[in-house]
Amino acid sequence: MPSAASGPEPVGDVLKAVSVEMSGPRIITANDGRWGQVVSEEFSYAQAAGSFITGTEALVADAARTFCNENMAPQIRAWEQAKAFPVDLLRVASQSGLINMAIPEAYGGPGLSVRAACIATAEIAACCAAAATTFAANDLALKPILLAGTEAQKDEFVRALIARQGLASFCLTEPDAGSNPAELRTSVREDGSDLVINGAKQWITNSGIAELLVVFVREPGTQGNKGIRCVLIPTKTSGVSIGKPEAKMGQHASYTGAITFTDVRVPKSNLLDGDGFKIAMRTLDYSRPVTAAIGLGICMGSLEDALPYALTRVQGGKPIAEHQLIQRRIAIMSSLTLETRLLVLQSASLLDLGQPSTHTASVAKYRASTNAVEVADHAVQILGGYGYSGEYGPEKRYRDARVLPIYEGTTEIQELVIAREALRPYRNTQI
Ligand SMILES: Cc1cc2nc3c(=O)[nH]c(=O)nc-3n(C[C@H](O)[C@H](O)[C@H](O)COP(=O)(O)OP(=O)(O)OC[C@H]3O[C@@H](n4cnc5c(N)ncnc54)[C@H](O)[C@@H]3O)c2cc1C
């Protein structure tokens, strides 16, 4: 460091030194704590900055928005009241490629990039967050099979399920194991050529409509994150019992419920190879950007609810958009939405580049969740009494947003993960 007396180092000299260094082989310390994860030697700026979308991605966004406007928007309030999502429409969404979005074509999915899947998910969530949760939970459930399954398992449980337009559930949480899945107790034991499963899962999305359950279980005599495995259980297997749908604050059209397993028998070939805890954590690295995209959709929809209203609602002789205190809310909403979009695209870009980043995925999920709640709250306030009314969008978005800081790892858990990952490069360094 130059001393104050010697003055700053001449910038020209610094740039000259850098250009010499760049002309030779570049040695990069990935994730050095200052610049975050370095993506590759030949990154494109769009991927690295994550702030632009491609023409193909724009087409995906348009297609998702059109699907939602034509098939979902007019019915959402009815589904909300019925606390149900039409299963027939799930089949249509599956055929249209809005479910299983990032599943490779080789396994029957449309094979979109994670970025494109996130962009479509945001569009779906801007229309109805419950639909986005329903669709995304299926992709979450199939990810462990893609990560750890054999070709035969991918064929039997992914390709065949998609061909039937069926859904899957990701079953990790238990009544006594939420934030800390290492405390899960659902057991698996071998019996001849079978596995026998006993236990209970809680808060499972698509419970009651999923054909396949991707269930995290514990081997006998193990504890903590050791001895956890992942087993594939068709819902119709004897001994599987589906609880009634939970009464929730929001996302009413998304099914959530408990599932119990009593002496459930499946063949050993239904067991995924490898450490189930690691499979679950790797899956969450992939799914958290998609959950962040649901938050982005809520932000986008909230802006669309509030801004036209603020321009037309006249109070005190002028549109409320001309009152500076309303402008402050609009500025916050707009800023948080942009922040959320950048984080979604950045975290998805890393996955597309084959560089899952626990840190970036958690930051995206963390900020998108809290931003969605805050942005939805501002929309309620801008619409005043109409914002509080169940007849208009903001009230539903506000209730729908509130689960984001809870599911897929709570805000507190994201904070722990982010702090752990931020500290990692500095551990064991000499001061
Ligand atoms: C609508 C909905 C859908 C869901 N879908 C699924 C699904 O499809 N599959 C699935 O497996 N799970 C699902 N979940 C479960 C969800 O992931 C859990 O609810 C979540 O992980 C929190 O667990 P918990 O509810 O048991 O809360 P707890 O773990 O009991 O936490 C309660 C509070 O304590 C805080 N806390 C806990 N531990 C710590 C700590 N170490 N430090 C600081 N604070 C802490 C939490 O952040 C939270 O605020 C769903 C939940 C909901 C509500």
The ligand as a MOL file (V3000), in Angstrom:
LIG
                    3D

  0  0  0     0  0            999 V3000
M  V30 BEGIN CTAB
M  V30 COUNTS 53 58 0 0 0
M  V30 BEGIN ATOM
M  V30 1 C -46.1130 -24.6910 2.2110 0
M  V30 2 C -44.9270 -25.5390 2.5650 0
M  V30 3 C -44.4540 -26.4520 1.6270 0
M  V30 4 C -43.3630 -27.2830 1.9540 0
M  V30 5 N -42.9520 -28.2350 1.0490 0
M  V30 6 C -41.9970 -29.1460 1.4220 0
M  V30 7 C -41.6690 -30.2470 0.5600 0
M  V30 8 O -42.1890 -30.3880 -0.5590 0
M  V30 9 N -40.7520 -31.1550 1.0160 0
M  V30 10 C -40.1430 -31.0520 2.2250 0
M  V30 11 O -39.3250 -31.9000 2.5610 0
M  V30 12 N -40.4400 -30.0030 3.0550 0
M  V30 13 C -41.3660 -29.0750 2.6910 0
M  V30 14 N -41.6910 -28.0260 3.5380 0
M  V30 15 C -41.0390 -27.9580 4.8370 0
M  V30 16 C -40.1010 -26.7740 5.0140 0
M  V30 17 O -38.9290 -26.9780 4.2800 0
M  V30 18 C -39.8830 -26.6190 6.5340 0
M  V30 19 O -41.0780 -26.0830 7.0630 0
M  V30 20 C -38.7030 -25.7380 6.8650 0
M  V30 21 O -37.4970 -26.3750 6.5210 0
M  V30 22 C -38.6800 -25.3690 8.3470 0
M  V30 23 O -38.8390 -26.4930 9.1700 0
M  V30 24 P -39.9120 -26.4570 10.3510 0
M  V30 25 O -41.2060 -25.9990 9.7900 0
M  V30 26 O -39.8700 -27.7580 11.0310 0
M  V30 27 O -39.4130 -25.3060 11.3210 0
M  V30 28 P -38.2820 -25.4420 12.4470 0
M  V30 29 O -37.0890 -26.1340 11.9070 0
M  V30 30 O -38.8980 -26.0000 13.6870 0
M  V30 31 O -37.9130 -23.9190 12.6960 0
M  V30 32 C -38.7290 -23.0310 13.4620 0
M  V30 33 C -38.0100 -21.6820 13.5310 0
M  V30 34 O -36.7200 -21.8440 14.1980 0
M  V30 35 C -35.7060 -21.3600 13.3440 0
M  V30 36 N -34.5040 -22.1880 13.4830 0
M  V30 37 C -34.4060 -23.5400 13.4150 0
M  V30 38 N -33.1250 -23.9250 13.5740 0
M  V30 39 C -32.3960 -22.7970 13.7180 0
M  V30 40 C -31.0060 -22.5210 13.9090 0
M  V30 41 N -30.0940 -23.5060 13.9260 0
M  V30 42 N -30.6130 -21.2350 14.0440 0
M  V30 43 C -31.5140 -20.2260 13.9960 0
M  V30 44 N -32.8510 -20.4140 13.8190 0
M  V30 45 C -33.2630 -21.6790 13.6760 0
M  V30 46 C -36.2700 -21.4860 11.9330 0
M  V30 47 O -35.6120 -20.6330 11.0300 0
M  V30 48 C -37.7180 -21.1000 12.1580 0
M  V30 49 O -37.8530 -19.7110 12.1890 0
M  V30 50 C -42.7380 -27.1640 3.2150 0
M  V30 51 C -43.2000 -26.2220 4.1380 0
M  V30 52 C -44.2850 -25.4270 3.8230 0
M  V30 53 C -44.7880 -24.4580 4.8570 0
M  V30 END ATOM
M  V30 BEGIN BOND
M  V30 1 1 1 2
M  V30 2 1 2 3
M  V30 3 2 2 52
M  V30 4 2 3 4
M  V30 5 1 4 5
M  V30 6 1 4 50
M  V30 7 2 5 6
M  V30 8 1 6 7
M  V30 9 1 6 13
M  V30 10 2 7 8
M  V30 11 1 7 9
M  V30 12 1 9 10
M  V30 13 2 10 11
M  V30 14 1 10 12
M  V30 15 2 12 13
M  V30 16 1 13 14
M  V30 17 1 14 15
M  V30 18 1 14 50
M  V30 19 1 15 16
M  V30 20 1 16 17
M  V30 21 1 16 18
M  V30 22 1 18 19
M  V30 23 1 18 20
M  V30 24 1 20 21
M  V30 25 1 20 22
M  V30 26 1 22 23
M  V30 27 1 23 24
M  V30 28 2 24 25
M  V30 29 1 24 26
M  V30 30 1 24 27
M  V30 31 1 27 28
M  V30 32 2 28 29
M  V30 33 1 28 30
M  V30 34 1 28 31
M  V30 35 1 31 32
M  V30 36 1 32 33
M  V30 37 1 33 34
M  V30 38 1 33 48
M  V30 39 1 34 35
M  V30 40 1 35 36
M  V30 41 1 35 46
M  V30 42 1 36 37
M  V30 43 1 36 45
M  V30 44 2 37 38
M  V30 45 1 38 39
M  V30 46 1 39 40
M  V30 47 2 39 45
M  V30 48 1 40 41
M  V30 49 2 40 42
M  V30 50 1 42 43
M  V30 51 2 43 44
M  V30 52 1 44 45
M  V30 53 1 46 47
M  V30 54 1 46 48
M  V30 55 1 48 49
M  V30 56 2 50 51
M  V30 57 1 51 52
M  V30 58 1 52 53
M  V30 END BOND
M  V30 END CTAB
M  END
